[in-house]
Amino acid sequence: MATTAAPYGLKAVNLVGGQPYAGSTRLVKIASGYASNIFNGSVVSVVAAGTVEIVNELGTNASQFPAGTLGVFVGCSYTDPSTKQKLFSQYWPTGTVASDAVAYVIDDPDVVFQIQADESVAQAALGSNIGVANPTAGSTVNGNSTMAADPTTLDVTNTIAFKIVDFVDSTTSSVGDTYTDLLVKFNPLSHAYTNGTGI
């Protein structure tokens, strides 16, 4: 039973149709000095400068993801400005000065992700659309996002970020738990590869 609130952002599980996710990512430049943390499991977008930034929006009708939303951040690499050594990091530390910084992004719009909701989600929500809470939150200790799915945003409109495709059924999680673990995918209007709008 998922009875403890322990959100972990978005974690890739497989592809739509049950195909395995092979772990592929796309490398996208991070602007030197970019002044926001980006955590593993956070949603990121490409901005007009051609670099990647964390998405602040909630993925709801009132706070839609930007047109450049590319996928989910799973780490980065850069040359440490102090040691001059190449680092591979779970998260991007705000304000890091590094001209060679790149983000590793899961950019396939068909990837299914696991995410914990910050409330209980009932079976009847299967197939509904859902937004997120705390999109920029995370831990600088382990580098992981603490973004959660937000059941108060459940709706049917296609401008909401994610579709619920299943529930996590395991010894520690099941549908209707206090903090339900969900399987979701990006809706077409919420992903840069399927929404048709340029940046």
ZIUR-V82469 format. One record per residue. N is the residue number from 1. OMEGA is omega in radians with two decimals (none if undefined). NEAR is the number of other C-alpha atoms within 8 Angstrom. D_FIRST is the distance of its C-alpha to the first C-alpha in Angstrom with 1 decimal. Layout:
n:N omega:OMEGA near:NEAR d_first:D_FIRST
n:N omega:OMEGA near:NEAR d_first:D_FIRST
//
This chain:
n:1 omega:3.07 near:8 d_first:0.0
n:2 omega:-3.08 near:12 d_first:3.8
n:3 omega:-3.14 near:7 d_first:5.7
n:4 omega:3.07 near:6 d_first:8.6
n:5 omega:3.13 near:7 d_first:11.3
n:6 omega:-3.06 near:6 d_first:12.4
n:7 omega:-3.02 near:12 d_first:14.4
n:8 omega:-3.12 near:13 d_first:16.3
n:9 omega:-3.12 near:14 d_first:18.7
n:10 omega:3.13 near:12 d_first:19.4
n:11 omega:-3.12 near:9 d_first:19.0
n:12 omega:-3.14 near:9 d_first:21.1
n:13 omega:3.13 near:10 d_first:19.6
n:14 omega:3.08 near:11 d_first:22.5
n:15 omega:3.07 near:11 d_first:25.1
n:16 omega:-3.10 near:8 d_first:25.4
n:17 omega:3.08 near:4 d_first:26.2
n:18 omega:3.09 near:6 d_first:24.1
n:19 omega:-3.14 near:7 d_first:26.7
n:20 omega:3.01 near:7 d_first:25.8
n:21 omega:-3.01 near:10 d_first:26.0
n:22 omega:3.11 near:4 d_first:28.8
n:23 omega:-3.10 near:5 d_first:28.2
n:24 omega:3.11 near:6 d_first:31.3
n:25 omega:3.03 near:8 d_first:31.9
n:26 omega:3.08 near:9 d_first:34.8
n:27 omega:3.14 near:8 d_first:36.7
n:28 omega:-3.07 near:10 d_first:37.6
n:29 omega:2.96 near:11 d_first:39.8
n:30 omega:-3.13 near:11 d_first:38.6
n:31 omega:3.08 near:10 d_first:41.4
n:32 omega:-3.13 near:11 d_first:42.7
n:33 omega:-3.13 near:9 d_first:41.8
n:34 omega:-2.88 near:11 d_first:39.1
n:35 omega:2.98 near:7 d_first:37.9
n:36 omega:2.99 near:9 d_first:34.1
n:37 omega:2.96 near:10 d_first:31.3
n:38 omega:-3.03 near:13 d_first:29.5
n:39 omega:3.07 near:18 d_first:26.1
n:40 omega:-3.09 near:14 d_first:24.5
n:41 omega:3.11 near:14 d_first:22.4
n:42 omega:3.03 near:17 d_first:24.7
n:43 omega:-3.14 near:12 d_first:26.7
n:44 omega:3.11 near:14 d_first:30.4
n:45 omega:3.00 near:14 d_first:33.6
n:46 omega:-3.13 near:13 d_first:37.2
n:47 omega:-3.03 near:10 d_first:39.6
n:48 omega:-3.14 near:6 d_first:43.4
n:49 omega:-3.12 near:5 d_first:44.4
n:50 omega:3.12 near:7 d_first:42.6
n:51 omega:-3.08 near:11 d_first:40.0
n:52 omega:3.11 near:13 d_first:36.2
n:53 omega:3.11 near:11 d_first:34.6
n:54 omega:3.11 near:12 d_first:31.1
n:55 omega:-3.13 near:13 d_first:30.3
n:56 omega:-3.05 near:6 d_first:30.2
n:57 omega:-3.05 near:10 d_first:29.7
n:58 omega:-3.12 near:12 d_first:26.5
n:59 omega:3.13 near:15 d_first:27.1
n:60 omega:3.10 near:15 d_first:27.8
n:61 omega:-3.10 near:8 d_first:31.0
n:62 omega:-3.07 near:4 d_first:32.3
n:63 omega:-3.03 near:8 d_first:31.3
n:64 omega:3.04 near:13 d_first:31.6
n:65 omega:3.12 near:12 d_first:31.2
n:66 omega:-3.09 near:9 d_first:34.7
n:67 omega:-3.10 near:12 d_first:36.6
n:68 omega:-3.11 near:11 d_first:36.4
n:69 omega:-2.96 near:14 d_first:32.6
n:70 omega:-3.09 near:14 d_first:32.4
n:71 omega:-2.99 near:13 d_first:28.8
n:72 omega:3.13 near:13 d_first:26.5
n:73 omega:3.12 near:15 d_first:27.8
n:74 omega:3.08 near:14 d_first:26.8
n:75 omega:-3.12 near:14 d_first:29.5
n:76 omega:3.01 near:13 d_first:33.2
n:77 omega:-3.14 near:12 d_first:36.3
n:78 omega:3.05 near:12 d_first:39.4
n:79 omega:-3.11 near:12 d_first:42.2
n:80 omega:-3.08 near:11 d_first:41.5
n:81 omega:-3.13 near:9 d_first:44.3
n:82 omega:-3.06 near:4 d_first:44.8
n:83 omega:-3.08 near:5 d_first:44.7
n:84 omega:3.10 near:7 d_first:45.9
n:85 omega:3.09 near:7 d_first:43.4
n:86 omega:3.14 near:8 d_first:41.2
n:87 omega:2.98 near:8 d_first:37.5
n:88 omega:-2.94 near:8 d_first:34.4
n:89 omega:3.07 near:8 d_first:31.7
n:90 omega:-3.13 near:12 d_first:28.0
n:91 omega:3.08 near:14 d_first:29.1
n:92 omega:3.12 near:12 d_first:32.4
n:93 omega:-3.08 near:9 d_first:33.6
n:94 omega:3.04 near:10 d_first:35.4
n:95 omega:-3.12 near:9 d_first:39.2
n:96 omega:3.13 near:11 d_first:39.5
n:97 omega:-3.12 near:9 d_first:43.0
n:98 omega:-3.08 near:12 d_first:43.1
n:99 omega:-3.10 near:8 d_first:45.2
n:100 omega:-3.06 near:9 d_first:43.4
n:101 omega:3.07 near:13 d_first:39.8
n:102 omega:3.07 near:11 d_first:37.7
n:103 omega:2.99 near:15 d_first:34.1
n:104 omega:-3.01 near:12 d_first:32.1
n:105 omega:2.97 near:15 d_first:30.7
n:106 omega:-3.00 near:13 d_first:28.7
n:107 omega:-3.14 near:9 d_first:31.0
n:108 omega:-3.10 near:6 d_first:30.4
n:109 omega:3.13 near:11 d_first:29.5
n:110 omega:3.11 near:8 d_first:28.0
n:111 omega:3.03 near:13 d_first:25.2
n:112 omega:-3.10 near:12 d_first:21.6
n:113 omega:2.99 near:12 d_first:19.4
n:114 omega:3.11 near:13 d_first:15.7
n:115 omega:3.08 near:15 d_first:14.9
n:116 omega:3.04 near:14 d_first:12.2
n:117 omega:3.13 near:15 d_first:13.2
n:118 omega:3.01 near:13 d_first:14.1
n:119 omega:3.08 near:9 d_first:13.0
n:120 omega:3.07 near:11 d_first:11.2
n:121 omega:-3.07 near:13 d_first:12.9
n:122 omega:3.12 near:7 d_first:13.9
n:123 omega:-3.10 near:7 d_first:15.1
n:124 omega:3.14 near:4 d_first:18.6
n:125 omega:3.13 near:9 d_first:18.3
n:126 omega:-3.12 near:8 d_first:18.7
n:127 omega:3.10 near:7 d_first:22.1
n:128 omega:3.09 near:10 d_first:22.3
n:129 omega:-3.04 near:15 d_first:23.3
n:130 omega:3.05 near:17 d_first:21.6
n:131 omega:-3.05 near:15 d_first:22.8
n:132 omega:3.02 near:13 d_first:21.4
n:133 omega:3.08 near:10 d_first:21.4
n:134 omega:-3.04 near:9 d_first:23.0
n:135 omega:-3.11 near:14 d_first:24.5
n:136 omega:-3.07 near:13 d_first:26.6
n:137 omega:3.11 near:9 d_first:24.2
n:138 omega:-3.10 near:10 d_first:23.4
n:139 omega:3.04 near:10 d_first:23.9
n:140 omega:3.08 near:8 d_first:27.4
n:141 omega:3.13 near:4 d_first:26.1
n:142 omega:3.08 near:6 d_first:24.0
n:143 omega:-3.06 near:11 d_first:25.3
n:144 omega:3.02 near:14 d_first:22.0
n:145 omega:2.98 near:16 d_first:21.6
n:146 omega:3.03 near:13 d_first:19.2
n:147 omega:3.12 near:17 d_first:19.8
n:148 omega:2.97 near:15 d_first:17.0
n:149 omega:-3.05 near:12 d_first:17.2
n:150 omega:-3.11 near:13 d_first:18.6
n:151 omega:3.10 near:12 d_first:17.9
n:152 omega:-3.14 near:4 d_first:21.0
n:153 omega:-3.11 near:10 d_first:23.0
n:154 omega:-3.11 near:11 d_first:22.0
n:155 omega:-3.14 near:8 d_first:25.4
n:156 omega:-3.03 near:7 d_first:27.4
n:157 omega:-3.01 near:7 d_first:30.1
n:158 omega:3.09 near:9 d_first:30.8
n:159 omega:3.08 near:11 d_first:31.2
n:160 omega:-2.87 near:16 d_first:27.5
n:161 omega:-2.96 near:16 d_first:26.3
n:162 omega:3.00 near:13 d_first:23.5
n:163 omega:3.07 near:12 d_first:22.7
n:164 omega:-3.12 near:15 d_first:19.2
n:165 omega:3.13 near:10 d_first:19.7
n:166 omega:3.06 near:8 d_first:16.3
n:167 omega:3.09 near:11 d_first:12.5
n:168 omega:-3.13 near:12 d_first:10.5
n:169 omega:-3.10 near:8 d_first:9.5
n:170 omega:3.14 near:6 d_first:8.4
n:171 omega:-3.11 near:6 d_first:7.0
n:172 omega:-3.06 near:7 d_first:4.6
n:173 omega:3.03 near:12 d_first:4.6
n:174 omega:-3.12 near:14 d_first:6.3
n:175 omega:3.11 near:12 d_first:9.1
n:176 omega:3.06 near:10 d_first:9.2
n:177 omega:-3.13 near:12 d_first:6.0
n:178 omega:3.07 near:11 d_first:7.9
n:179 omega:-2.97 near:15 d_first:8.6
n:180 omega:3.03 near:18 d_first:8.6
n:181 omega:-3.05 near:14 d_first:9.8
n:182 omega:2.91 near:13 d_first:13.1
n:183 omega:-3.05 near:13 d_first:16.1
n:184 omega:2.98 near:13 d_first:19.3
n:185 omega:3.09 near:13 d_first:23.0
n:186 omega:2.95 near:12 d_first:26.0
n:187 omega:-3.05 near:12 d_first:28.1
n:188 omega:-3.10 near:9 d_first:31.8
n:189 omega:-3.08 near:10 d_first:33.1
n:190 omega:3.14 near:18 d_first:30.7
n:191 omega:-3.04 near:15 d_first:31.8
n:192 omega:-3.08 near:13 d_first:35.3
n:193 omega:-3.07 near:7 d_first:35.9
n:194 omega:-3.09 near:9 d_first:35.4
n:195 omega:3.04 near:10 d_first:36.5
n:196 omega:-3.12 near:6 d_first:40.2
n:197 omega:3.10 near:6 d_first:41.0
n:198 omega:-3.12 near:6 d_first:42.7
n:199 omega:none near:7 d_first:42.1
//
